[in-house]
Amino acid sequence: MNLLSKDISSQLIRVYEQTALDFEKSEEYEKSLEYYDKCLDACKRTGDEEQEAKCYYKMGLIFEQINDMDKAILYLNKYLQQSLALNNFERVSEAYQLLADKYKKIGKLQRIKELP
């Protein structure tokens, strides 16, 4: 990816993230998820792994808001995996706590043993 493409993609990440946040604030969760997904794609194109982890985190929380616990857990697991890959132990700790909370909510706390 050339420098101009990377700069444009980085700007798109900011626009997508802000748009997703705006929809989230107005409780338009489906639209928010749509823009976080676009943000995630742009992150992958630019290799912005920190922002990618943030997208997984936000998407996991939104799926919880709309009571889709399976997808919430899926995205929080991705957040955990990305945080582990980045050696961001603060985020790793947060991800474990969030996952434990979600597993507890669905009555499957024993599943936490399956996590890395």
C-alpha positions as CSV (number, residue, x, y, z in Angstrom):
1,M,0.0,0.0,0.0
2,N,1.5,3.3,-1.0
3,L,1.7,6.3,1.3
4,L,-1.3,8.1,-0.2
5,S,-3.5,5.0,0.0
6,K,-2.5,4.5,3.6
7,D,-3.2,8.1,4.5
8,I,-6.7,7.9,2.9
9,S,-7.4,4.6,4.7
10,S,-6.3,6.2,8.0
11,Q,-8.7,9.1,7.4
12,L,-11.5,6.7,6.6
13,I,-10.8,4.8,9.8
14,R,-11.4,8.1,11.8
15,V,-14.6,8.9,9.8
16,Y,-16.0,5.4,10.1
17,E,-15.3,5.3,13.8
18,Q,-16.9,8.7,14.5
19,T,-19.9,7.8,12.4
20,A,-20.2,4.5,14.3
21,L,-20.0,6.4,17.6
22,D,-22.7,8.8,16.5
23,F,-25.0,6.0,15.6
24,E,-24.2,4.2,18.9
25,K,-25.0,7.3,20.9
26,S,-28.4,7.6,19.1
27,E,-29.0,3.9,19.9
28,E,-29.0,3.0,16.2
29,Y,-26.9,-0.1,16.9
30,E,-27.3,-1.9,13.5
31,K,-25.9,1.2,11.7
32,S,-23.2,1.6,14.3
33,L,-22.2,-2.0,13.7
34,E,-22.2,-1.4,9.9
35,Y,-19.7,1.5,10.3
36,Y,-17.5,-0.4,12.8
37,D,-17.3,-3.2,10.3
38,K,-16.2,-0.7,7.6
39,C,-13.7,0.7,10.1
40,L,-12.4,-2.9,10.8
41,D,-11.9,-3.5,7.0
42,A,-9.9,-0.2,6.7
43,C,-7.8,-1.2,9.8
44,K,-7.0,-4.5,8.2
45,R,-6.0,-2.8,4.9
46,T,-3.6,-0.4,6.7
47,G,-2.4,-2.9,9.3
48,D,-3.6,-0.7,12.2
49,E,-3.8,-3.5,14.7
50,E,-4.5,-1.3,17.7
51,Q,-7.6,0.3,16.1
52,E,-8.6,-3.2,14.9
53,A,-8.7,-4.4,18.5
54,K,-10.7,-1.3,19.5
55,C,-13.3,-2.1,16.8
56,Y,-13.6,-5.7,18.1
57,Y,-14.1,-4.3,21.6
58,K,-16.8,-1.8,20.5
59,M,-18.6,-4.3,18.4
60,G,-18.6,-6.9,21.2
61,L,-20.2,-4.3,23.5
62,I,-22.8,-3.3,21.0
63,F,-23.8,-6.9,20.3
64,E,-24.3,-7.2,24.1
65,Q,-26.6,-4.1,23.9
66,I,-28.8,-5.8,21.4
67,N,-28.8,-9.1,23.4
68,D,-26.8,-11.1,20.9
69,M,-24.5,-12.7,23.4
70,D,-23.0,-15.2,21.0
71,K,-21.7,-12.4,18.7
72,A,-20.7,-10.3,21.7
73,I,-18.5,-13.2,22.9
74,L,-17.2,-13.8,19.4
75,Y,-16.0,-10.2,19.0
76,L,-14.7,-10.0,22.6
77,N,-12.7,-13.2,21.9
78,K,-11.3,-11.4,18.8
79,Y,-10.4,-8.5,21.0
80,L,-8.7,-10.8,23.4
81,Q,-6.7,-12.5,20.6
82,Q,-5.7,-9.1,19.1
83,S,-4.6,-7.8,22.5
84,L,-2.6,-10.9,23.2
85,A,-0.9,-10.6,19.8
86,L,0.0,-6.9,20.6
87,N,1.2,-7.8,24.1
88,N,-1.2,-5.2,25.5
89,F,-1.7,-6.8,28.9
90,E,-4.1,-4.1,30.1
91,R,-6.5,-4.9,27.3
92,V,-5.9,-8.7,27.8
93,S,-7.0,-8.3,31.4
94,E,-10.0,-6.2,30.3
95,A,-11.0,-8.8,27.7
96,Y,-10.9,-11.6,30.2
97,Q,-13.1,-9.7,32.6
98,L,-15.6,-8.8,29.8
99,L,-15.7,-12.4,28.6
100,A,-16.2,-13.7,32.2
101,D,-19.0,-11.3,32.6
102,K,-20.7,-12.4,29.3
103,Y,-20.3,-16.1,30.1
104,K,-21.8,-15.5,33.6
105,K,-24.8,-13.7,32.0
106,I,-25.5,-16.7,29.8
107,G,-24.9,-19.2,32.7
108,K,-21.7,-20.7,31.1
109,L,-19.0,-19.4,33.4
110,Q,-17.2,-22.7,33.1
111,R,-16.4,-21.8,29.4
112,I,-13.9,-19.3,30.6
113,K,-11.5,-22.2,31.1
114,E,-11.4,-22.7,27.4
115,L,-9.9,-19.2,26.8
116,P,-6.1,-18.9,26.1
